[in-house]
Amino acid sequence: MILLIPKQIKFLSFSALFPRAARVKRGSVVLFNPYFQTSFKEVYLLYEILLSGLEIKNNKLSVKDEELASLKKTEKLKAIFEEVLPRNLQDVQQLTSGLSYLNGTLNKDDFERLILTLVYTVYQVVHVKDHWKDAWAEAFVELYNAIKQDIML
């Protein structure tokens, strides 16, 4: 839902920034709760998972560390990556465009999704070839700038 105030956008809900969060598949781990972190312990767990290494093949996420990969919470992270985050360059560009209209800070859920989208974008920059690398790198810079702006507010 977008609430328009004369010549300003005051609020963008997660469904506007991350429309797939509102359309998560039935039977999914994240049907009613499409975000990973609910406590500082989970922030640390996410950090550990990211440091352990990720592999993305055919839009499927896998965690390289077997112990971390076996956690139930990791399954939720996989579902977020596979079902909620933008998966192609056009969707990431649409997200960055939507962020340019945002006044104020992101809510916690959108900030988390933005960070995870940044992780996915970096992965794409490293693994794509030719002219796509530059396009993904530009998307990375746009996401980084949006995160930086949000932190500075």
C-alpha positions as CSV (number, residue, x, y, z in Angstrom):
1,M,0.0,0.0,0.0
2,I,1.3,3.5,-0.9
3,L,0.0,6.5,1.0
4,L,0.5,9.6,-1.2
5,I,0.9,13.0,0.3
6,P,1.0,15.9,-2.1
7,K,4.2,15.4,-4.2
8,Q,5.7,13.1,-1.5
9,I,5.6,9.5,-0.6
10,K,5.4,9.2,3.1
11,F,5.2,5.4,3.6
12,L,6.0,2.3,1.5
13,S,5.0,-1.0,3.0
14,F,7.0,-4.2,2.5
15,S,4.7,-5.3,-0.2
16,A,5.6,-2.2,-2.2
17,L,9.3,-2.7,-1.8
18,F,9.3,-6.6,-1.7
19,P,6.1,-7.6,-3.4
20,R,7.0,-11.3,-3.2
21,A,6.9,-11.1,0.6
22,A,3.2,-10.6,0.3
23,R,2.8,-13.6,-2.0
24,V,4.9,-16.3,-0.3
25,K,4.0,-19.8,-1.4
26,R,1.5,-21.8,0.6
27,G,3.2,-24.3,2.9
28,S,6.3,-22.2,3.0
29,V,8.4,-21.8,6.2
30,V,7.9,-18.1,6.0
31,L,4.2,-17.9,5.1
32,F,3.3,-15.4,7.9
33,N,6.7,-14.2,9.0
34,P,8.9,-13.5,6.0
35,Y,12.0,-12.3,7.9
36,F,14.8,-14.0,9.6
37,Q,15.9,-12.0,12.7
38,T,13.7,-11.7,15.8
39,S,16.5,-11.4,18.4
40,F,20.2,-10.5,18.7
41,K,21.1,-14.2,18.8
42,E,19.6,-14.5,15.3
43,V,21.5,-11.5,14.1
44,Y,24.7,-13.3,15.1
45,L,23.5,-16.5,13.5
46,L,22.9,-14.7,10.2
47,Y,26.4,-13.2,10.4
48,E,27.8,-16.7,11.0
49,I,25.9,-18.2,8.1
50,L,27.1,-15.4,5.8
51,L,30.7,-15.8,6.9
52,S,30.5,-19.6,6.5
53,G,29.9,-19.2,2.8
54,L,26.8,-19.5,0.6
55,E,26.2,-21.1,-2.8
56,I,23.4,-20.1,-5.1
57,K,22.6,-22.4,-8.0
58,N,19.4,-22.2,-10.0
59,N,18.0,-19.7,-7.5
60,K,18.5,-22.2,-4.7
61,L,20.5,-21.2,-1.6
62,S,22.8,-23.6,0.2
63,V,25.0,-23.0,3.2
64,K,28.5,-24.5,3.0
65,D,28.8,-25.3,6.7
66,E,27.0,-28.5,7.3
67,E,26.2,-27.8,10.9
68,L,24.7,-24.4,10.1
69,A,22.9,-25.8,7.1
70,S,21.1,-28.3,9.2
71,L,19.5,-25.7,11.5
72,K,15.8,-25.0,11.2
73,K,16.4,-21.3,11.1
74,T,18.7,-21.8,8.0
75,E,15.7,-23.3,6.2
76,K,13.8,-20.1,6.9
77,L,16.7,-18.1,5.4
78,K,16.7,-20.3,2.3
79,A,12.9,-19.7,1.9
80,I,13.4,-15.9,2.2
81,F,16.2,-16.0,-0.4
82,E,14.3,-18.3,-2.8
83,E,10.7,-16.9,-2.4
84,V,10.9,-13.3,-1.2
85,L,14.0,-11.5,-2.5
86,P,14.3,-10.2,-6.0
87,R,16.0,-12.8,-8.2
88,N,16.8,-11.0,-11.4
89,L,18.4,-7.7,-12.3
90,Q,15.2,-6.1,-13.4
91,D,13.5,-6.8,-10.0
92,V,16.6,-5.5,-8.2
93,Q,16.5,-2.3,-10.3
94,Q,12.8,-1.9,-9.6
95,L,13.6,-2.2,-5.8
96,T,16.3,0.5,-6.0
97,S,13.9,2.7,-7.9
98,G,11.2,2.2,-5.2
99,L,13.8,3.0,-2.5
100,S,14.4,6.4,-4.1
101,Y,10.9,7.4,-3.3
102,L,11.2,6.4,0.4
103,N,11.2,9.2,3.0
104,G,12.4,8.2,6.4
105,T,13.9,4.9,7.5
106,L,13.1,1.4,6.5
107,N,11.4,-0.9,9.0
108,K,13.5,-3.7,10.4
109,D,12.0,-6.3,8.0
110,D,12.7,-4.3,4.9
111,F,16.2,-3.4,6.1
112,E,17.0,-7.1,6.6
113,R,15.6,-7.9,3.1
114,L,17.6,-5.1,1.6
115,I,20.8,-6.5,3.2
116,L,20.0,-10.0,2.0
117,T,19.4,-8.5,-1.5
118,L,22.8,-6.8,-1.3
119,V,24.4,-10.2,-0.5
120,Y,22.6,-11.8,-3.5
121,T,23.7,-8.9,-5.7
122,V,27.4,-9.3,-4.6
123,Y,27.1,-13.0,-5.4
124,Q,25.8,-12.1,-8.9
125,V,28.6,-9.6,-9.5
126,V,31.2,-12.3,-8.7
127,H,29.5,-15.1,-10.7
128,V,28.0,-13.5,-13.9
129,K,30.0,-12.8,-17.0
130,D,30.5,-10.0,-19.6
131,H,28.2,-7.0,-19.7
132,W,25.9,-8.3,-17.0
133,K,28.7,-7.9,-14.4
134,D,28.6,-4.1,-14.9
135,A,24.8,-4.0,-14.6
136,W,24.9,-6.1,-11.4
137,A,27.7,-3.9,-10.0
138,E,25.6,-0.8,-10.6
139,A,22.7,-2.4,-8.8
140,F,25.1,-3.2,-5.9
141,V,26.1,0.4,-5.7
142,E,22.5,1.6,-5.7
143,L,21.6,-0.9,-2.9
144,Y,24.7,0.1,-0.9
145,N,23.8,3.8,-1.2
146,A,20.2,3.1,0.0
147,I,21.5,1.2,3.0
148,K,24.0,3.9,3.8
149,Q,21.3,6.6,3.5
150,D,19.0,4.6,5.8
151,I,21.7,4.1,8.4
152,M,22.6,7.8,8.3
153,L,19.0,8.9,9.0
